Amino acid sequence: MHATSYYFLLLTLFISAILVLAFWFMSWKIWFVALLVMAAWTPLVLKIMTSIYQKYQWLALLFVMVVAQGGHTIEHTAQMVQLHVLRLYGAQAAGLIGALNIEWVHLVWNTWILLMCPLLLYYFRKNPWLWILFIFAIYHEIEHIVMVATYVRTGVPGSPGLLAKGGLIGGGLPIIRPDLHFLYAVFEEALIIAAYYREIKKRLQLEPANNEVTSGTIAGA
């Protein structure tokens, strides 16, 4: 990362800290602060994404997935804090942007993750972490389709799906849906980061060899 990017990062962190303080001391709505923080980080993310695309092309899409799923994981983490630390329930424990905590949004998000997998595997087909992500995303998509189908049929959101407590597969695991899907989000983010790190490491290892070949060609000329 260049020096200008470090300054950019520090500025973004400073703005984010100011917004969090505004939430605590000025009683701003948490969803409003969350949107402002996302807006503050967007220029830096776009700058890094553009830089990666110029050098590594499709690796930029994998970087976008790292950032996007990271934000999604933060949302799930916020819900865990609301449930298990603040002891909030119902609409008060819907994450940072509660309006997005609906069945259709969850389905659309997981559909996006699923569709990105075969596209990325076309370019990074030897990446084992992407294959694991793809397989898990298929299961995750099926579970959210079941949840949406239940919601459409009953009009009641928040069904346990397949594996949460009370789920369709053997009554589910002894863990409620928000906790289980928090673990899903963390697992998917870990897989995406591992896939991204593998591709970055591979390209950084190839660069010295490419530079040596270029230097040798020039010297030979």
C-alpha positions as YAML, in Angstrom:
chain: A
units: angstrom
residues:
- id: 1
  name: MET
  ca: [0.00, 0.00, 0.00]
- id: 2
  name: HIS
  ca: [1.34, 3.41, -0.96]
- id: 3
  name: ALA
  ca: [1.80, 6.27, 1.53]
- id: 4
  name: THR
  ca: [-1.24, 8.07, 0.10]
- id: 5
  name: SER
  ca: [-3.34, 4.97, 0.80]
- id: 6
  name: TYR
  ca: [-2.16, 4.95, 4.43]
- id: 7
  name: TYR
  ca: [-3.22, 8.58, 4.81]
- id: 8
  name: PHE
  ca: [-6.51, 7.70, 3.14]
- id: 9
  name: LEU
  ca: [-6.96, 4.83, 5.61]
- id: 10
  name: LEU
  ca: [-6.18, 7.03, 8.62]
- id: 11
  name: LEU
  ca: [-8.65, 9.65, 7.42]
- id: 12
  name: THR
  ca: [-11.34, 7.01, 6.95]
- id: 13
  name: LEU
  ca: [-10.72, 5.60, 10.42]
- id: 14
  name: PHE
  ca: [-10.90, 9.11, 11.90]
- id: 15
  name: ILE
  ca: [-14.22, 9.82, 10.17]
- id: 16
  name: SER
  ca: [-15.60, 6.46, 11.31]
- id: 17
  name: ALA
  ca: [-14.56, 7.19, 14.92]
- id: 18
  name: ILE
  ca: [-16.30, 10.58, 14.78]
- id: 19
  name: LEU
  ca: [-19.48, 8.94, 13.52]
- id: 20
  name: VAL
  ca: [-19.41, 6.33, 16.30]
- id: 21
  name: LEU
  ca: [-18.99, 9.12, 18.86]
- id: 22
  name: ALA
  ca: [-21.97, 10.87, 17.30]
- id: 23
  name: PHE
  ca: [-23.99, 7.70, 17.87]
- id: 24
  name: TRP
  ca: [-23.01, 7.57, 21.56]
- id: 25
  name: PHE
  ca: [-23.19, 11.24, 22.50]
- id: 26
  name: MET
  ca: [-25.73, 12.69, 20.07]
- id: 27
  name: SER
  ca: [-28.15, 9.74, 20.05]
- id: 28
  name: TRP
  ca: [-28.03, 9.30, 16.27]
- id: 29
  name: LYS
  ca: [-29.88, 6.28, 14.94]
- id: 30
  name: ILE
  ca: [-27.56, 3.29, 14.67]
- id: 31
  name: TRP
  ca: [-28.74, 2.46, 11.13]
- id: 32
  name: PHE
  ca: [-27.97, 6.02, 10.02]
- id: 33
  name: VAL
  ca: [-24.47, 5.88, 11.52]
- id: 34
  name: ALA
  ca: [-23.89, 2.48, 9.88]
- id: 35
  name: LEU
  ca: [-24.82, 3.88, 6.46]
- id: 36
  name: LEU
  ca: [-22.54, 6.89, 6.96]
- id: 37
  name: VAL
  ca: [-19.64, 4.66, 8.01]
- id: 38
  name: MET
  ca: [-20.14, 2.53, 4.87]
- id: 39
  name: ALA
  ca: [-20.18, 5.69, 2.77]
- id: 40
  name: ALA
  ca: [-16.94, 6.85, 4.44]
- id: 41
  name: TRP
  ca: [-15.19, 3.57, 3.58]
- id: 42
  name: THR
  ca: [-16.47, 3.37, 0.00]
- id: 43
  name: PRO
  ca: [-13.83, 5.71, -1.59]
- id: 44
  name: LEU
  ca: [-10.96, 3.75, -0.01]
- id: 45
  name: VAL
  ca: [-12.44, 0.41, -1.06]
- id: 46
  name: LEU
  ca: [-12.93, 1.67, -4.64]
- id: 47
  name: LYS
  ca: [-9.37, 3.00, -4.73]
- id: 48
  name: ILE
  ca: [-7.90, -0.34, -3.62]
- id: 49
  name: MET
  ca: [-10.23, -2.29, -5.92]
- id: 50
  name: THR
  ca: [-9.16, -0.18, -8.90]
- id: 51
  name: SER
  ca: [-5.50, -0.67, -8.04]
- id: 52
  name: ILE
  ca: [-5.95, -4.45, -7.79]
- id: 53
  name: TYR
  ca: [-7.89, -4.57, -11.06]
- id: 54
  name: GLN
  ca: [-5.18, -2.65, -12.92]
- id: 55
  name: LYS
  ca: [-2.57, -5.16, -11.80]
- id: 56
  name: TYR
  ca: [-4.44, -8.46, -11.34]
- id: 57
  name: GLN
  ca: [-7.80, -7.99, -13.13]
- id: 58
  name: TRP
  ca: [-10.31, -10.54, -11.76]
- id: 59
  name: LEU
  ca: [-8.67, -10.67, -8.35]
- id: 60
  name: ALA
  ca: [-10.43, -7.34, -7.75]
- id: 61
  name: LEU
  ca: [-13.77, -9.16, -7.69]
- id: 62
  name: LEU
  ca: [-12.47, -11.50, -5.00]
- id: 63
  name: PHE
  ca: [-11.36, -8.44, -3.02]
- id: 64
  name: VAL
  ca: [-14.88, -7.00, -3.32]
- id: 65
  name: MET
  ca: [-16.24, -10.25, -1.90]
- id: 66
  name: VAL
  ca: [-13.83, -10.04, 1.04]
- id: 67
  name: VAL
  ca: [-15.05, -6.52, 1.85]
- id: 68
  name: ALA
  ca: [-18.75, -7.21, 1.21]
- id: 69
  name: GLN
  ca: [-18.88, -10.43, 3.23]
- id: 70
  name: GLY
  ca: [-16.83, -8.68, 5.91]
- id: 71
  name: GLY
  ca: [-19.56, -6.06, 6.20]
- id: 72
  name: HIS
  ca: [-22.17, -8.81, 6.28]
- id: 73
  name: THR
  ca: [-20.26, -10.53, 9.09]
- id: 74
  name: ILE
  ca: [-20.10, -7.27, 11.06]
- id: 75
  name: GLU
  ca: [-23.88, -7.06, 10.78]
- id: 76
  name: HIS
  ca: [-24.23, -10.58, 12.20]
- id: 77
  name: THR
  ca: [-21.70, -9.76, 14.93]
- id: 78
  name: ALA
  ca: [-23.74, -6.70, 15.92]
- id: 79
  name: GLN
  ca: [-26.78, -8.92, 16.25]
- id: 80
  name: MET
  ca: [-24.82, -11.28, 18.52]
- id: 81
  name: VAL
  ca: [-23.90, -8.35, 20.76]
- id: 82
  name: GLN
  ca: [-27.52, -7.21, 20.84]
- id: 83
  name: LEU
  ca: [-28.77, -10.70, 21.74]
- id: 84
  name: HIS
  ca: [-26.14, -11.99, 24.14]
- id: 85
  name: VAL
  ca: [-24.55, -8.86, 25.64]
- id: 86
  name: LEU
  ca: [-27.30, -6.24, 25.61]
- id: 87
  name: ARG
  ca: [-30.04, -8.88, 26.05]
- id: 88
  name: LEU
  ca: [-32.26, -7.33, 23.41]
- id: 89
  name: TYR
  ca: [-34.94, -9.25, 21.53]
- id: 90
  name: GLY
  ca: [-37.12, -9.07, 18.44]
- id: 91
  name: ALA
  ca: [-36.78, -5.91, 16.32]
- id: 92
  name: GLN
  ca: [-34.25, -4.49, 18.79]
- id: 93
  name: ALA
  ca: [-31.85, -7.33, 17.94]
- id: 94
  name: ALA
  ca: [-31.93, -7.04, 14.16]
- id: 95
  name: GLY
  ca: [-28.35, -5.89, 13.57]
- id: 96
  name: LEU
  ca: [-27.12, -2.45, 12.62]
- id: 97
  name: ILE
  ca: [-29.55, -1.90, 9.76]
- id: 98
  name: GLY
  ca: [-32.67, -3.66, 10.98]
- id: 99
  name: ALA
  ca: [-34.67, -2.85, 7.84]
- id: 100
  name: LEU
  ca: [-32.44, -5.28, 5.92]
- id: 101
  name: ASN
  ca: [-33.03, -8.14, 8.34]
- id: 102
  name: ILE
  ca: [-35.80, -9.73, 6.28]
- id: 103
  name: GLU
  ca: [-36.04, -13.10, 4.56]
- id: 104
  name: TRP
  ca: [-35.88, -11.76, 0.99]
- id: 105
  name: VAL
  ca: [-32.71, -9.73, 1.65]
- id: 106
  name: HIS
  ca: [-30.98, -12.76, 3.17]
- id: 107
  name: LEU
  ca: [-31.93, -14.83, 0.11]
- id: 108
  name: VAL
  ca: [-30.71, -12.19, -2.36]
- id: 109
  name: TRP
  ca: [-27.41, -11.82, -0.50]
- id: 110
  name: ASN
  ca: [-26.70, -15.54, -0.48]
- id: 111
  name: THR
  ca: [-27.75, -15.83, -4.12]
- id: 112
  name: TRP
  ca: [-25.14, -13.18, -4.96]
- id: 113
  name: ILE
  ca: [-22.44, -15.11, -3.07]
- id: 114
  name: LEU
  ca: [-23.45, -18.32, -4.84]
- id: 115
  name: LEU
  ca: [-23.40, -16.74, -8.32]
- id: 116
  name: MET
  ca: [-19.96, -15.23, -7.73]
- id: 117
  name: CYS
  ca: [-18.47, -18.64, -6.92]
- id: 118
  name: PRO
  ca: [-18.59, -20.26, -10.42]
- id: 119
  name: LEU
  ca: [-17.49, -16.97, -11.99]
- id: 120
  name: LEU
  ca: [-14.43, -16.79, -9.75]
- id: 121
  name: LEU
  ca: [-13.75, -20.51, -10.15]
- id: 122
  name: TYR
  ca: [-13.53, -19.97, -13.91]
- id: 123
  name: TYR
  ca: [-10.46, -17.77, -13.29]
- id: 124
  name: PHE
  ca: [-9.15, -19.39, -10.10]
- id: 125
  name: ARG
  ca: [-10.21, -22.99, -10.65]
- id: 126
  name: LYS
  ca: [-7.29, -24.46, -8.64]
- id: 127
  name: ASN
  ca: [-8.22, -22.54, -5.51]
- id: 128
  name: PRO
  ca: [-9.51, -25.14, -2.99]
- id: 129
  name: TRP
  ca: [-11.04, -22.51, -0.69]
- id: 130
  name: LEU
  ca: [-13.32, -21.29, -3.47]
- id: 131
  name: TRP
  ca: [-14.52, -24.84, -4.10]
- id: 132
  name: ILE
  ca: [-15.38, -25.28, -0.42]
- id: 133
  name: LEU
  ca: [-17.16, -21.91, -0.47]
- id: 134
  name: PHE
  ca: [-19.12, -22.95, -3.57]
- id: 135
  name: ILE
  ca: [-20.30, -26.20, -1.98]
- id: 136
  name: PHE
  ca: [-21.26, -24.47, 1.26]
- id: 137
  name: ALA
  ca: [-22.99, -21.63, -0.62]
- id: 138
  name: ILE
  ca: [-25.20, -24.19, -2.40]
- id: 139
  name: TYR
  ca: [-26.35, -25.59, 0.94]
- id: 140
  name: HIS
  ca: [-26.78, -22.07, 2.38]
- id: 141
  name: GLU
  ca: [-28.90, -21.08, -0.64]
- id: 142
  name: ILE
  ca: [-31.15, -24.13, -0.24]
- id: 143
  name: GLU
  ca: [-31.67, -23.27, 3.42]
- id: 144
  name: HIS
  ca: [-32.70, -19.69, 2.64]
- id: 145
  name: ILE
  ca: [-35.04, -20.88, -0.12]
- id: 146
  name: VAL
  ca: [-36.71, -23.10, 2.49]
- id: 147
  name: MET
  ca: [-36.95, -20.12, 4.87]
- id: 148
  name: VAL
  ca: [-38.49, -17.87, 2.23]
- id: 149
  name: ALA
  ca: [-40.92, -20.61, 1.19]
- id: 150
  name: THR
  ca: [-41.99, -20.97, 4.83]
- id: 151
  name: TYR
  ca: [-42.40, -17.20, 5.13]
- id: 152
  name: VAL
  ca: [-44.49, -16.99, 1.94]
- id: 153
  name: ARG
  ca: [-46.69, -19.87, 3.10]
- id: 154
  name: THR
  ca: [-47.19, -18.73, 6.70]
- id: 155
  name: GLY
  ca: [-46.45, -15.01, 6.67]
- id: 156
  name: VAL
  ca: [-44.21, -15.53, 9.72]
- id: 157
  name: PRO
  ca: [-40.50, -14.60, 9.34]
- id: 158
  name: GLY
  ca: [-37.60, -16.12, 11.24]
- id: 159
  name: SER
  ca: [-38.22, -19.85, 10.69]
- id: 160
  name: PRO
  ca: [-35.32, -22.11, 11.77]
- id: 161
  name: GLY
  ca: [-34.72, -23.48, 8.28]
- id: 162
  name: LEU
  ca: [-32.83, -26.75, 8.07]
- id: 163
  name: LEU
  ca: [-30.24, -26.92, 10.85]
- id: 164
  name: ALA
  ca: [-31.10, -24.30, 13.48]
- id: 165
  name: LYS
  ca: [-33.00, -25.37, 16.60]
- id: 166
  name: GLY
  ca: [-36.38, -26.71, 15.45]
- id: 167
  name: GLY
  ca: [-35.15, -27.12, 11.87]
- id: 168
  name: LEU
  ca: [-36.38, -29.60, 9.29]
- id: 169
  name: ILE
  ca: [-33.34, -31.88, 9.48]
- id: 170
  name: GLY
  ca: [-33.79, -33.97, 12.62]
- id: 171
  name: GLY
  ca: [-35.14, -31.04, 14.59]
- id: 172
  name: GLY
  ca: [-31.95, -29.08, 13.99]
- id: 173
  name: LEU
  ca: [-28.93, -28.44, 16.18]
- id: 174
  name: PRO
  ca: [-29.14, -27.07, 19.74]
- id: 175
  name: ILE
  ca: [-28.44, -23.53, 18.50]
- id: 176
  name: ILE
  ca: [-30.87, -20.77, 17.54]
- id: 177
  name: ARG
  ca: [-30.99, -19.38, 14.00]
- id: 178
  name: PRO
  ca: [-29.19, -16.04, 14.63]
- id: 179
  name: ASP
  ca: [-26.26, -17.82, 16.32]
- id: 180
  name: LEU
  ca: [-26.02, -20.45, 13.59]
- id: 181
  name: HIS
  ca: [-26.10, -17.92, 10.77]
- id: 182
  name: PHE
  ca: [-23.49, -15.82, 12.53]
- id: 183
  name: LEU
  ca: [-21.23, -18.88, 12.36]
- id: 184
  name: TYR
  ca: [-22.18, -19.31, 8.68]
- id: 185
  name: ALA
  ca: [-21.15, -15.70, 7.98]
- id: 186
  name: VAL
  ca: [-17.82, -16.08, 9.80]
- id: 187
  name: PHE
  ca: [-17.12, -19.37, 8.00]
- id: 188
  name: GLU
  ca: [-17.84, -17.89, 4.57]
- id: 189
  name: GLU
  ca: [-15.72, -14.81, 5.28]
- id: 190
  name: ALA
  ca: [-12.83, -17.03, 6.43]
- id: 191
  name: LEU
  ca: [-13.06, -19.04, 3.20]
- id: 192
  name: ILE
  ca: [-13.11, -15.89, 1.05]
- id: 193
  name: ILE
  ca: [-10.12, -14.40, 2.88]
- id: 194
  name: ALA
  ca: [-8.22, -17.70, 2.54]
- id: 195
  name: ALA
  ca: [-9.01, -17.80, -1.19]
- id: 196
  name: TYR
  ca: [-7.91, -14.18, -1.64]
- id: 197
  name: TYR
  ca: [-4.70, -14.68, 0.36]
- id: 198
  name: ARG
  ca: [-3.81, -17.75, -1.70]
- id: 199
  name: GLU
  ca: [-4.16, -15.88, -5.00]
- id: 200
  name: ILE
  ca: [-2.28, -12.80, -3.75]
- id: 201
  name: LYS
  ca: [0.55, -14.96, -2.39]
- id: 202
  name: LYS
  ca: [0.79, -16.86, -5.67]
- id: 203
  name: ARG
  ca: [1.08, -13.65, -7.69]
- id: 204
  name: LEU
  ca: [3.64, -12.10, -5.36]
- id: 205
  name: GLN
  ca: [5.76, -15.24, -5.67]
- id: 206
  name: LEU
  ca: [5.57, -15.07, -9.46]
- id: 207
  name: GLU
  ca: [6.55, -11.39, -9.68]
- id: 208
  name: PRO
  ca: [10.28, -11.81, -8.78]
- id: 209
  name: ALA
  ca: [10.59, -14.59, -11.36]
- id: 210
  name: ASN
  ca: [8.92, -12.43, -14.00]
- id: 211
  name: ASN
  ca: [11.21, -9.53, -13.16]
- id: 212
  name: GLU
  ca: [14.27, -11.78, -13.49]
- id: 213
  name: VAL
  ca: [13.10, -12.99, -16.89]
- id: 214
  name: THR
  ca: [12.50, -9.41, -18.03]
- id: 215
  name: SER
  ca: [15.91, -8.27, -16.77]
- id: 216
  name: GLY
  ca: [17.63, -11.22, -18.46]
- id: 217
  name: THR
  ca: [15.89, -10.46, -21.74]
- id: 218
  name: ILE
  ca: [16.97, -6.82, -21.60]
- id: 219
  name: ALA
  ca: [20.55, -7.76, -20.67]
- id: 220
  name: GLY
  ca: [20.69, -10.31, -23.47]
- id: 221
  name: ALA
  ca: [19.55, -7.72, -25.95]
...
